[in-house]
Amino acid sequence: MKFAKVTERLDGLGSEKWAVHIEGKRRANQGEDVIFLSIGEPDAPPPAAILDEANRQMHAGRIRYAEGRGEANVRRSLSRLYTRQTGRAIHEDQFIYLPGTQTALYAAMMTVVDLGDEVLMADPYYATYEGVIAAAGGIPKPIKVDPDHGFHLKAADLEKHITPRSRVLLMNTPSNPTGAVFTRAEIEKIGKVCEKHDLWIISDEVYATLTYGNHVFASPFDVPELEKRTIVVSSISKSHAMPGFRCGWIAASSAFCDRCIPVTETMLFGSQPFLEDAMAFALDTHFPELDAMKANYEKRARALVKALEGSKKVSARMPEGGMFVMVDVRKTGLSGEDFAWRLLKEENVVTMPGESFGAGGAGHLRIALTVGVDEITEASKRIVKLAERV
């Protein structure tokens, strides 16, 4: 039997990148005591009031078909959010509600990428990016960024990699896996390059609420001149600790949304109204629990960095945002892949190899800040112990 070409393009771009995590799960299911630092799933519960709102709306009958573009109330909430963020009027017709950032990213790619188009992105990059680009027929074009300079993409480096086939810059700020947060000045310089070469900017902003220290979130969508070419994809999975709700969106120009809607309607037509109601409530309400969650991520990151300070073989920098830390294991002489496997087998700690996030992640581990300070500290001791033994 013959399969579609898309299956060939996606070969090797699926669960293989999570092999260490999958093996860790198998060991845990067999009763082994394993510390998991691999998946970016918030360990904090979502605010109870959001769950109550979802339950109330479900029992109130909000279980029928929803608008394909998203219910009016959730688009109004998004309009208020982005009007506050950008300081200019962002209208309801500039949003599409979708089940999670990944779905939004897929829809965005399918709307602007044709067969053979290049999609540029900083390397390291999130593990699903290659697959979603390939699914649309695009060609991923990684631009390696320097770990010793905070993994920040420079406008000049972007311009060097642009060819006549370049169509899109895929940006992620705060970054998964690196924790890099683009400044407004960096975004404006990158934006000028995108304007010059007529590139779309797809901006993955799922970690927008999680920045640390003096770092402030900025988006290309905030820059008036970049609004028409920027497509934001995001969700409340990380910001409100609700990954299982699959509540996400696209924010873009109304012209883009009009062209994207037929694409999204081939995948699904509307979502669960009671979940959209819950998201609208979440976006319109401040929750102290989420402030505490963010503070905990920062505390855990600082504990990890401090625990590695005495080692001559491994090191880490405080992330500027997000919920991950990149641990540099290059001085051990092992790849991130080899170190991660040995860390699991010899020390019962599950991490993600840096190579799962592109060649730019080589010689690193990605650590998820999803366990408490005590476990983070214990895992860090085991990382140092393995590094010194190597």
C-alpha positions as a Markdown table, in Angstrom:
| # | Residue | x | y | z |
|---|---|---|---|---|
| 1 | Met | 0.0 | 0.0 | 0.0 |
| 2 | Lys | 1.2 | 3.5 | -0.8 |
| 3 | Phe | 1.4 | 6.3 | 1.9 |
| 4 | Ala | 1.3 | 10.0 | 1.4 |
| 5 | Lys | 4.6 | 11.9 | 1.0 |
| 6 | Val | 4.0 | 13.7 | 4.3 |
| 7 | Thr | 4.6 | 10.5 | 6.2 |
| 8 | Glu | 8.1 | 10.3 | 4.6 |
| 9 | Arg | 8.8 | 14.0 | 5.4 |
| 10 | Leu | 7.8 | 13.3 | 9.1 |
| 11 | Asp | 9.8 | 10.1 | 9.4 |
| 12 | Gly | 12.1 | 10.4 | 12.4 |
| 13 | Leu | 10.6 | 13.6 | 13.6 |
| 14 | Gly | 8.2 | 12.1 | 16.1 |
| 15 | Ser | 8.5 | 10.5 | 19.5 |
| 16 | Glu | 12.1 | 9.4 | 18.9 |
| 17 | Lys | 13.3 | 12.7 | 20.4 |
| 18 | Trp | 11.6 | 11.7 | 23.7 |
| 19 | Ala | 13.3 | 8.3 | 23.9 |
| 20 | Val | 15.1 | 9.0 | 27.2 |
| 21 | His | 11.8 | 10.2 | 28.8 |
| 22 | Ile | 9.9 | 7.1 | 27.5 |
| 23 | Glu | 12.5 | 4.8 | 29.0 |
| 24 | Gly | 12.3 | 6.7 | 32.2 |
| 25 | Lys | 8.6 | 6.2 | 32.3 |
| 26 | Arg | 9.1 | 2.5 | 31.7 |
| 27 | Arg | 11.5 | 2.2 | 34.6 |
| 28 | Ala | 9.2 | 4.2 | 36.9 |
| 29 | Asn | 6.3 | 1.9 | 36.0 |
| 30 | Gln | 8.4 | -1.0 | 37.1 |
| 31 | Gly | 8.9 | 0.6 | 40.5 |
| 32 | Glu | 12.2 | 2.4 | 40.2 |
| 33 | Asp | 12.6 | 5.7 | 42.1 |
| 34 | Val | 13.2 | 8.2 | 39.2 |
| 35 | Ile | 13.5 | 12.0 | 39.2 |
| 36 | Phe | 11.7 | 13.4 | 36.1 |
| 37 | Leu | 13.1 | 16.6 | 34.7 |
| 38 | Ser | 12.2 | 16.0 | 31.1 |
| 39 | Ile | 8.7 | 17.2 | 30.2 |
| 40 | Gly | 7.5 | 20.8 | 30.6 |
| 41 | Glu | 4.3 | 20.0 | 32.3 |
| 42 | Pro | 3.5 | 22.3 | 35.2 |
| 43 | Asp | 3.3 | 20.5 | 38.5 |
| 44 | Ala | 1.2 | 23.2 | 40.1 |
| 45 | Pro | -2.6 | 22.8 | 40.0 |
| 46 | Pro | -4.6 | 25.3 | 37.9 |
| 47 | Pro | -6.6 | 27.9 | 39.8 |
| 48 | Ala | -9.6 | 26.2 | 41.2 |
| 49 | Ala | -11.9 | 29.1 | 40.1 |
| 50 | Ile | -11.1 | 28.3 | 36.5 |
| 51 | Leu | -12.1 | 24.7 | 36.9 |
| 52 | Asp | -15.3 | 25.8 | 38.7 |
| 53 | Glu | -16.1 | 28.1 | 35.7 |
| 54 | Ala | -15.6 | 25.3 | 33.2 |
| 55 | Asn | -17.8 | 23.1 | 35.3 |
| 56 | Arg | -20.5 | 25.8 | 35.7 |
| 57 | Gln | -20.6 | 26.5 | 32.0 |
| 58 | Met | -20.7 | 22.8 | 31.1 |
| 59 | His | -23.7 | 22.3 | 33.3 |
| 60 | Ala | -25.3 | 25.5 | 32.0 |
| 61 | Gly | -25.5 | 23.8 | 28.6 |
| 62 | Arg | -22.4 | 25.2 | 26.9 |
| 63 | Ile | -21.7 | 21.8 | 25.3 |
| 64 | Arg | -23.0 | 22.3 | 21.8 |
| 65 | Tyr | -21.2 | 23.3 | 18.6 |
| 66 | Ala | -19.1 | 26.5 | 18.8 |
| 67 | Glu | -18.1 | 29.1 | 16.2 |
| 68 | Gly | -15.3 | 27.9 | 14.0 |
| 69 | Arg | -13.4 | 31.1 | 14.7 |
| 70 | Gly | -13.9 | 30.9 | 18.4 |
| 71 | Glu | -16.8 | 32.0 | 20.6 |
| 72 | Ala | -17.4 | 35.8 | 20.8 |
| 73 | Asn | -16.6 | 36.0 | 24.5 |
| 74 | Val | -13.1 | 34.4 | 24.2 |
| 75 | Arg | -12.2 | 36.6 | 21.3 |
| 76 | Arg | -13.3 | 39.6 | 23.3 |
| 77 | Ser | -11.0 | 38.5 | 26.1 |
| 78 | Leu | -8.1 | 38.1 | 23.7 |
| 79 | Ser | -8.9 | 41.5 | 22.3 |
| 80 | Arg | -8.7 | 43.1 | 25.7 |
| 81 | Leu | -5.4 | 41.2 | 26.5 |
| 82 | Tyr | -3.6 | 42.2 | 23.3 |
| 83 | Thr | -5.0 | 45.8 | 23.4 |
| 84 | Arg | -3.4 | 46.2 | 26.8 |
| 85 | Gln | -0.2 | 44.5 | 25.7 |
| 86 | Thr | 0.4 | 46.4 | 22.5 |
| 87 | Gly | -1.1 | 49.8 | 23.6 |
| 88 | Arg | -3.3 | 50.0 | 20.4 |
| 89 | Ala | -6.7 | 48.6 | 19.4 |
| 90 | Ile | -6.6 | 44.9 | 18.5 |
| 91 | His | -9.9 | 43.7 | 17.3 |
| 92 | Glu | -11.9 | 40.5 | 17.8 |
| 93 | Asp | -11.5 | 39.5 | 14.2 |
| 94 | Gln | -7.7 | 39.2 | 14.7 |
| 95 | Phe | -8.0 | 35.9 | 16.7 |
| 96 | Ile | -8.7 | 32.3 | 16.1 |
| 97 | Tyr | -9.3 | 30.0 | 19.0 |
| 98 | Leu | -7.6 | 26.6 | 18.6 |
| 99 | Pro | -6.9 | 23.6 | 20.9 |
| 100 | Gly | -3.4 | 24.4 | 22.0 |
| 101 | Thr | -0.3 | 26.1 | 20.7 |
| 102 | Gln | 0.8 | 23.1 | 18.7 |
| 103 | Thr | -2.5 | 23.1 | 16.7 |
| 104 | Ala | -2.2 | 26.9 | 16.2 |
| 105 | Leu | 1.4 | 26.5 | 15.0 |
| 106 | Tyr | 0.4 | 23.8 | 12.5 |
| 107 | Ala | -2.5 | 25.9 | 11.1 |
| 108 | Ala | -0.2 | 28.9 | 10.8 |
| 109 | Met | 2.4 | 26.9 | 8.9 |
| 110 | Met | -0.2 | 25.4 | 6.6 |
| 111 | Thr | -1.4 | 29.0 | 5.8 |
| 112 | Val | 1.9 | 30.6 | 4.8 |
| 113 | Val | 4.3 | 27.8 | 3.8 |
| 114 | Asp | 4.4 | 26.1 | 0.4 |
| 115 | Leu | 6.4 | 23.1 | -0.8 |
| 116 | Gly | 10.1 | 24.0 | -0.8 |
| 117 | Asp | 9.8 | 27.2 | 1.3 |
| 118 | Glu | 12.4 | 27.7 | 3.9 |
| 119 | Val | 11.5 | 28.4 | 7.6 |
| 120 | Leu | 14.4 | 30.0 | 9.5 |
| 121 | Met | 14.7 | 29.5 | 13.3 |
| 122 | Ala | 17.2 | 29.8 | 16.1 |
| 123 | Asp | 19.0 | 26.6 | 16.9 |
| 124 | Pro | 18.3 | 25.1 | 19.6 |
| 125 | Tyr | 14.6 | 25.0 | 18.9 |
| 126 | Tyr | 11.5 | 23.3 | 20.3 |
| 127 | Ala | 11.5 | 19.6 | 19.4 |
| 128 | Thr | 8.3 | 19.6 | 17.3 |
| 129 | Tyr | 9.3 | 22.5 | 15.0 |
| 130 | Glu | 11.0 | 20.4 | 12.4 |
| 131 | Gly | 7.9 | 18.2 | 12.1 |
| 132 | Val | 5.4 | 21.0 | 11.8 |
| 133 | Ile | 7.5 | 22.7 | 9.1 |
| 134 | Ala | 8.0 | 19.5 | 7.2 |
| 135 | Ala | 4.2 | 18.7 | 7.4 |
| 136 | Ala | 3.5 | 21.9 | 5.5 |
| 137 | Gly | 6.2 | 20.9 | 2.9 |
| 138 | Gly | 8.6 | 23.5 | 4.2 |
| 139 | Ile | 12.4 | 23.1 | 4.8 |
| 140 | Pro | 13.6 | 23.8 | 8.3 |
| 141 | Lys | 16.7 | 26.1 | 8.2 |
| 142 | Pro | 18.3 | 26.3 | 11.7 |
| 143 | Ile | 20.6 | 29.2 | 12.6 |
| 144 | Lys | 23.0 | 28.1 | 15.3 |
| 145 | Val | 23.1 | 30.6 | 18.2 |
| 146 | Asp | 25.9 | 30.8 | 20.7 |
| 147 | Pro | 25.3 | 29.2 | 24.1 |
| 148 | Asp | 28.0 | 31.4 | 25.6 |
| 149 | His | 26.0 | 34.5 | 24.7 |
| 150 | Gly | 22.7 | 33.4 | 26.0 |
| 151 | Phe | 21.4 | 31.7 | 22.9 |
| 152 | His | 20.2 | 35.0 | 21.4 |
| 153 | Leu | 19.6 | 35.2 | 17.7 |
| 154 | Lys | 21.3 | 38.3 | 16.1 |
| 155 | Ala | 19.7 | 40.1 | 13.2 |
| 156 | Ala | 22.9 | 40.0 | 11.2 |
| 157 | Asp | 23.1 | 36.2 | 11.5 |
| 158 | Leu | 19.5 | 35.9 | 10.4 |
| 159 | Glu | 20.2 | 38.0 | 7.3 |
| 160 | Lys | 23.2 | 35.8 | 6.4 |
| 161 | His | 21.0 | 32.7 | 6.2 |
| 162 | Ile | 18.2 | 34.2 | 4.0 |
| 163 | Thr | 17.9 | 33.0 | 0.5 |
| 164 | Pro | 15.3 | 33.6 | -2.3 |
| 165 | Arg | 13.4 | 30.5 | -0.9 |
| 166 | Ser | 13.1 | 31.9 | 2.6 |
| 167 | Arg | 9.5 | 32.5 | 3.6 |
| 168 | Val | 9.1 | 32.5 | 7.4 |
| 169 | Leu | 11.1 | 33.3 | 10.6 |
| 170 | Leu | 9.9 | 31.0 | 13.4 |
| 171 | Met | 10.6 | 32.9 | 16.7 |
| 172 | Asn | 10.1 | 31.6 | 20.2 |
| 173 | Thr | 10.4 | 33.9 | 23.2 |
| 174 | Pro | 10.8 | 33.1 | 26.0 |
| 175 | Ser | 12.6 | 30.1 | 24.4 |
| 176 | Asn | 12.0 | 26.5 | 24.9 |
| 177 | Pro | 14.6 | 25.0 | 25.5 |
| 178 | Thr | 17.1 | 27.8 | 26.1 |
| 179 | Gly | 15.2 | 30.3 | 28.3 |
| 180 | Ala | 16.3 | 33.2 | 26.1 |
| 181 | Val | 14.0 | 36.3 | 26.1 |
| 182 | Phe | 14.3 | 38.7 | 23.1 |
| 183 | Thr | 14.4 | 42.4 | 24.0 |
| 184 | Arg | 12.2 | 44.9 | 22.2 |
| 185 | Ala | 15.4 | 46.3 | 20.6 |
| 186 | Glu | 16.4 | 42.9 | 19.3 |
| 187 | Ile | 13.0 | 42.2 | 17.9 |
| 188 | Glu | 12.9 | 45.6 | 16.1 |
| 189 | Lys | 16.3 | 44.8 | 14.5 |
| 190 | Ile | 15.1 | 41.3 | 13.5 |
| 191 | Gly | 11.9 | 42.8 | 12.3 |
| 192 | Lys | 13.6 | 45.2 | 9.9 |
| 193 | Val | 15.4 | 42.2 | 8.3 |
| 194 | Cys | 12.1 | 40.4 | 8.0 |
| 195 | Glu | 10.6 | 43.5 | 6.4 |
| 196 | Lys | 13.5 | 43.9 | 4.0 |
| 197 | His | 13.1 | 40.3 | 2.8 |
| 198 | Asp | 9.3 | 40.1 | 3.1 |
| 199 | Leu | 9.3 | 37.3 | 5.7 |
| 200 | Trp | 6.4 | 36.2 | 7.8 |
| 201 | Ile | 7.2 | 36.0 | 11.6 |
| 202 | Ile | 5.5 | 33.2 | 13.4 |
| 203 | Ser | 6.0 | 33.9 | 17.1 |
| 204 | Asp | 5.5 | 31.1 | 19.7 |
| 205 | Glu | 4.7 | 33.0 | 22.9 |
| 206 | Val | 3.4 | 30.2 | 25.2 |
| 207 | Tyr | 5.9 | 31.2 | 27.9 |
| 208 | Ala | 5.1 | 35.0 | 27.7 |
| 209 | Thr | 4.1 | 35.3 | 31.4 |
| 210 | Leu | 7.2 | 33.6 | 32.7 |
| 211 | Thr | 10.2 | 36.0 | 32.7 |
| 212 | Tyr | 12.7 | 36.5 | 35.5 |
| 213 | Gly | 14.8 | 39.2 | 37.0 |
| 214 | Asn | 14.9 | 42.4 | 34.8 |
| 215 | His | 13.9 | 40.6 | 31.7 |
| 216 | Val | 10.6 | 41.8 | 30.2 |
| 217 | Phe | 8.5 | 40.0 | 27.6 |
| 218 | Ala | 8.3 | 41.7 | 24.2 |
| 219 | Ser | 6.6 | 40.4 | 21.0 |
| 220 | Pro | 7.0 | 41.4 | 17.3 |
| 221 | Phe | 3.2 | 41.9 | 17.4 |
| 222 | Asp | 3.8 | 44.8 | 19.8 |
| 223 | Val | 5.7 | 46.7 | 17.0 |
| 224 | Pro | 3.0 | 48.4 | 14.8 |
| 225 | Glu | 5.1 | 48.0 | 11.7 |
| 226 | Leu | 5.3 | 44.3 | 12.2 |
| 227 | Glu | 1.7 | 43.6 | 13.0 |
| 228 | Lys | 0.7 | 42.6 | 9.4 |
| 229 | Arg | 3.5 | 40.0 | 9.1 |
| 230 | Thr | 3.4 | 38.6 | 12.6 |
| 231 | Ile | 1.4 | 35.5 | 13.6 |
| 232 | Val | 1.4 | 34.8 | 17.3 |
| 233 | Val | 0.6 | 31.3 | 18.6 |
| 234 | Ser | 0.0 | 30.8 | 22.3 |
| 235 | Ser | -2.2 | 29.1 | 24.9 |
| 236 | Ile | -2.9 | 29.0 | 28.7 |
| 237 | Ser | -1.2 | 25.6 | 29.0 |
| 238 | Lys | 1.9 | 27.1 | 30.8 |
| 239 | Ser | 0.6 | 30.5 | 32.0 |
| 240 | His | -2.3 | 28.9 | 33.9 |
| 241 | Ala | -1.0 | 25.4 | 34.4 |
| 242 | Met | -3.7 | 23.9 | 32.2 |
| 243 | Pro | -2.0 | 21.8 | 29.5 |
| 244 | Gly | -4.8 | 19.2 | 29.4 |
| 245 | Phe | -7.5 | 21.8 | 28.6 |
| 246 | Arg | -5.9 | 22.4 | 25.1 |
| 247 | Cys | -6.9 | 26.1 | 25.1 |
| 248 | Gly | -4.9 | 28.1 | 22.6 |
| 249 | Trp | -5.1 | 30.8 | 19.9 |
| 250 | Ile | -3.7 | 32.6 | 16.9 |
| 251 | Ala | -3.3 | 36.4 | 17.1 |
| 252 | Ala | -2.6 | 38.1 | 13.7 |
| 253 | Ser | -4.0 | 40.5 | 11.2 |
| 254 | Ser | -7.6 | 40.1 | 10.2 |
| 255 | Ala | -6.4 | 39.4 | 6.7 |
| 256 | Phe | -4.3 | 36.5 | 7.9 |
| 257 | Cys | -7.2 | 35.1 | 10.0 |
| 258 | Asp | -9.6 | 35.2 | 7.1 |
| 259 | Arg | -7.2 | 33.2 | 5.0 |
| 260 | Cys | -6.4 | 30.8 | 7.9 |
| 261 | Ile | -10.0 | 29.9 | 8.9 |
| 262 | Pro | -10.6 | 27.6 | 5.9 |
| 263 | Val | -7.4 | 25.7 | 6.9 |
| 264 | Thr | -8.5 | 25.3 | 10.5 |
| 265 | Glu | -12.0 | 24.3 | 9.5 |
| 266 | Thr | -10.5 | 21.3 | 7.6 |
| 267 | Met | -9.0 | 20.1 | 10.9 |
| 268 | Leu | -11.9 | 20.9 | 13.2 |
| 269 | Phe | -14.9 | 23.1 | 13.3 |
| 270 | Gly | -15.1 | 24.8 | 16.6 |
| 271 | Ser | -14.1 | 23.6 | 20.0 |
| 272 | Gln | -15.9 | 22.9 | 23.4 |
| 273 | Pro | -17.7 | 26.1 | 24.3 |
| 274 | Phe | -17.4 | 25.5 | 28.1 |
| 275 | Leu | -13.6 | 25.4 | 27.7 |
| 276 | Glu | -13.6 | 28.6 | 25.7 |
| 277 | Asp | -15.7 | 30.2 | 28.5 |
| 278 | Ala | -13.1 | 29.0 | 31.1 |
| 279 | Met | -10.3 | 30.5 | 29.0 |
| 280 | Ala | -12.1 | 33.8 | 28.7 |
| 281 | Phe | -12.5 | 33.9 | 32.5 |
| 282 | Ala | -8.8 | 32.9 | 32.9 |
| 283 | Leu | -7.6 | 35.7 | 30.7 |
| 284 | Asp | -9.7 | 38.3 | 32.4 |
| 285 | Thr | -8.8 | 37.4 | 36.0 |
| 286 | His | -5.7 | 37.8 | 38.1 |
| 287 | Phe | -4.8 | 34.7 | 40.2 |
| 288 | Pro | -2.2 | 35.0 | 43.0 |
| 289 | Glu | -1.6 | 31.2 | 42.7 |
| 290 | Leu | 0.0 | 31.9 | 39.3 |
| 291 | Asp | 2.3 | 34.5 | 40.8 |
| 292 | Ala | 3.4 | 31.9 | 43.3 |
| 293 | Met | 3.9 | 29.3 | 40.5 |
| 294 | Lys | 6.2 | 31.7 | 38.6 |
| 295 | Ala | 8.1 | 32.5 | 41.7 |
| 296 | Asn | 8.6 | 28.8 | 42.3 |
| 297 | Tyr | 10.0 | 28.3 | 38.8 |
| 298 | Glu | 12.5 | 31.1 | 39.4 |
| 299 | Lys | 13.5 | 29.7 | 42.8 |
| 300 | Arg | 14.0 | 26.2 | 41.3 |
| 301 | Ala | 16.2 | 27.6 | 38.5 |
| 302 | Arg | 18.4 | 29.5 | 41.0 |
| 303 | Ala | 18.7 | 26.4 | 43.1 |
| 304 | Leu | 19.8 | 24.3 | 40.1 |
| 305 | Val | 22.4 | 26.9 | 39.0 |
| 306 | Lys | 23.7 | 27.2 | 42.5 |
| 307 | Ala | 24.0 | 23.4 | 42.9 |
| 308 | Leu | 26.2 | 23.2 | 39.8 |
| 309 | Glu | 28.5 | 26.1 | 40.7 |
| 310 | Gly | 31.2 | 24.0 | 42.3 |
| 311 | Ser | 31.6 | 21.7 | 39.3 |
| 312 | Lys | 34.4 | 22.0 | 36.8 |
| 313 | Lys | 32.6 | 19.7 | 34.3 |
| 314 | Val | 29.1 | 21.0 | 34.2 |
| 315 | Ser | 27.5 | 24.5 | 34.4 |
| 316 | Ala | 24.3 | 26.3 | 33.8 |
| 317 | Arg | 23.1 | 29.9 | 33.5 |
| 318 | Met | 20.0 | 31.4 | 35.0 |
| 319 | Pro | 17.3 | 31.4 | 32.3 |
| 320 | Glu | 15.8 | 34.7 | 31.3 |
| 321 | Gly | 12.3 | 33.1 | 31.1 |
| 322 | Gly | 10.4 | 29.9 | 30.5 |
| 323 | Met | 10.5 | 26.8 | 32.7 |
| 324 | Phe | 13.7 | 25.1 | 31.6 |
| 325 | Val | 17.4 | 25.4 | 32.2 |
| 326 | Met | 20.1 | 24.3 | 29.7 |
| 327 | Val | 22.9 | 22.5 | 31.5 |
| 328 | Asp | 26.3 | 22.5 | 29.7 |
| 329 | Val | 28.0 | 19.1 | 29.8 |
| 330 | Arg | 30.5 | 19.7 | 27.0 |
| 331 | Lys | 33.5 | 19.6 | 29.3 |
| 332 | Thr | 32.7 | 15.9 | 30.1 |
| 333 | Gly | 33.5 | 14.9 | 26.6 |
| 334 | Leu | 30.1 | 13.3 | 26.2 |
| 335 | Ser | 27.3 | 14.4 | 23.9 |
| 336 | Gly | 24.1 | 15.5 | 25.6 |
| 337 | Glu | 22.5 | 12.3 | 24.3 |
| 338 | Asp | 25.1 | 10.1 | 25.9 |
| 339 | Phe | 25.2 | 12.0 | 29.1 |
| 340 | Ala | 21.3 | 11.9 | 29.4 |
| 341 | Trp | 21.3 | 8.1 | 28.8 |
| 342 | Arg | 24.0 | 7.5 | 31.4 |
| 343 | Leu | 22.3 | 9.9 | 33.9 |
| 344 | Leu | 19.1 | 7.8 | 33.6 |
| 345 | Lys | 20.9 | 4.4 | 33.8 |
| 346 | Glu | 23.4 | 5.3 | 36.5 |
| 347 | Glu | 21.7 | 8.0 | 38.6 |
| 348 | Asn | 17.9 | 7.6 | 37.9 |
| 349 | Val | 17.5 | 11.1 | 36.6 |
| 350 | Val | 15.4 | 11.8 | 33.5 |
| 351 | Thr | 16.3 | 14.8 | 31.3 |
| 352 | Met | 16.1 | 15.7 | 27.7 |
| 353 | Pro | 19.3 | 15.6 | 25.6 |
| 354 | Gly | 20.1 | 18.9 | 24.0 |
| 355 | Glu | 20.4 | 17.2 | 20.6 |
| 356 | Ser | 16.6 | 16.6 | 20.7 |
| 357 | Phe | 16.4 | 20.4 | 20.1 |
| 358 | Gly | 18.8 | 20.6 | 17.1 |
| 359 | Ala | 22.5 | 20.6 | 16.6 |
| 360 | Gly | 22.8 | 23.9 | 18.5 |
| 361 | Gly | 21.8 | 22.0 | 21.7 |
| 362 | Ala | 24.7 | 19.5 | 21.4 |
| 363 | Gly | 26.6 | 18.9 | 24.6 |
| 364 | His | 23.7 | 20.1 | 26.8 |
| 365 | Leu | 20.8 | 18.8 | 28.8 |
| 366 | Arg | 17.4 | 20.5 | 29.0 |
| 367 | Ile | 16.1 | 20.4 | 32.6 |
| 368 | Ala | 12.4 | 21.1 | 33.3 |
| 369 | Leu | 11.7 | 23.0 | 36.5 |
| 370 | Thr | 8.7 | 20.9 | 37.3 |
| 371 | Val | 9.8 | 19.4 | 40.7 |
| 372 | Gly | 10.5 | 21.0 | 44.0 |
| 373 | Val | 13.7 | 22.6 | 45.1 |
| 374 | Asp | 14.8 | 19.6 | 47.1 |
| 375 | Glu | 14.4 | 17.2 | 44.1 |
| 376 | Ile | 16.1 | 19.8 | 41.8 |
| 377 | Thr | 19.0 | 20.0 | 44.2 |
| 378 | Glu | 19.3 | 16.2 | 44.6 |
| 379 | Ala | 19.2 | 15.8 | 40.8 |
| 380 | Ser | 21.9 | 18.4 | 40.4 |
| 381 | Lys | 24.1 | 16.5 | 42.8 |
| 382 | Arg | 23.7 | 13.4 | 40.7 |
| 383 | Ile | 24.5 | 15.3 | 37.5 |
| 384 | Val | 27.7 | 16.6 | 39.1 |
| 385 | Lys | 28.6 | 13.1 | 40.5 |
| 386 | Leu | 28.2 | 11.6 | 37.0 |
| 387 | Ala | 30.1 | 14.4 | 35.4 |
| 388 | Glu | 33.1 | 14.0 | 37.8 |
| 389 | Arg | 33.0 | 10.2 | 37.4 |
| 390 | Val | 33.2 | 10.6 | 33.6 |
